[in-house]
Amino acid sequence: MENNRNIILAIVLSMVVLFGWQFFVAGPQLERAQQQAQIAAEQQAAADAALATPATPGEAAATPAPTGTQTYATREEAVAASQRVSIDTEDLSGSINLTGARIDDLRLKQYRETVDANSPVITLLTPAGVPNAYFAEEGWVPVTGANIAVPDSRTQWSIEGANTALTTTTPVTLAWDNGAGLIFRRTISVDEHYLFTISQAIENQGTGDVALYPYARVVRHNTPHVANFFIQHEGPHGVLGDNNLISKKYSDLQNDRQVTYENTSGWLGFSDKYWATAVLPPAGTALNARFNWSNAAGYDDYQTSYVETTPVVVAAGATATRESYLFAGAKEESVISAYQSQYGFDRLELLIDWGWLHFITKPMYYLLSFLYGILGNFGLAVLAVTVIVKAIFFPLANRSYASMAAMRRVQPEMKAIQERLKDDRPAQQQAMMELYRKEKINPLSGCWPILIQIPVFFALYTVIFISLDMRHAPFFGWIQDLAAPDPTNIFTLFGLIPWDPTVLPFIGSFLHLGIWPVIMGITMWVQMKLNPPPPDPTQAMIFNWMPVIFTFMLGTFPAGLVIYWAWNNTLSVTQQYFIMKRHGAEVNLLGNILDAFKRKPKTAEPTKS
């Protein structure tokens, strides 16, 4: 009996251990393995089918992505590894890869990496096989089940015709015979700026009709460095019909992995701060679009692509063509607006992120451009716009500063009330309200005019931040690039001490403080000395520290923004001083400034009995 009980107990304990192991150890391990396998399969599927399907799921096969892409040590080595057709225009230089007929080598000749005239020009597109590859390609997608050989990224194209270099006057035609009755031709032309026109033709020498779907995509390997500033979007984006503007952060796309927009129209691509690459079908073309990310090859692979929903049907013995476009270049407002008007591209102007206040931001940009044409200096144009805006809002500013003047007039009475009723806060508030009624003062009346001006100044701030015109635009003196931070630094005694404090951990990012940020901080502090001091000591302390905080915050901002802020503060101080004097307020600006440096007497402690 004892033995039977021991056997039963051993069996029960074994089952407990077995099921416990299965439930707490083996089960979770198997579940994690299944999840990892599922993720890997999804990533591989995303890499192998990055394109949106042409119509309903299963109707067309996606073009598979190549595997085992050869790697190269340098970009130059990658370019030299294949036969190419050169690109040479006034604004662009580079080449088209005859392997895959990709546009994957492109530089912007009018823009350089730094203000140095001898610095390298901006590189926009880069071949696959090197870090940060970035390229565009066009092609055809066959219907599922159709055994049709279509060109892909490995296809070796040949030049057809006499033109062996792509210029604004000499388009280039590439050809490939699939050996099964279809000859594919791709004629590429480029205008004087940044728009490529790709005309794809299919010559059917077979005996049956052929149906293929045109596609285009932009591919980007690895995550580029972005400013990640809320004013401007950098990353995958596009305008897709009723979906309107689609803007994705790179991190968002990694989380989404794949986002598809079916039965839409428009364009899509990638946008940097000053440059963009986008594929554009003819206006109004019905398409399925997709934003896609995968990491199947060990690096981040971002793609934006579209496939047209209506196939191109090529009858036996006939030839059919289909046009599409590629924008690859600088986000020049005048050029983009011209493309939108000429080709009818849907809201192509949104390649430039004008922000929520675009109805104010764009007119502000046009005003800046107009003044730049007169003054010849973009920095002076910013100063002139600030004066114009100040003049427009003068009536509102007059009301605001008049309210401040009234508040300053009653400041002695307010202090007396605070001292008399310091232990009775409700009575103190009631006495304050009585004083406001007696003097016909509304403490909030000075705030509303300022609030109304905020959108206008924010729009101007946005234009200065995003404008390509500001990039490498000089001002005066040491400011040779209004889009870059002030190069001077007080922590190196303006270059006398040979060290870089910005490399220090934690605090390094705050240790770049140039002359213009200091000027801005001083003007902000002087402006605050014109305002009535807050009655609450905590508020007073916060207001006293605000100029210091803003000075360090703006230390790494573009110099154009800091100059604008300092000039705006200077105008505000001048305007506020005269308006408050005119309304009878005692404005002892110099005295207020000197008082700030006087040591305040310590409050005597009560004696102990």
Disulfide bonds with the S-S distance in Angstrom:
none
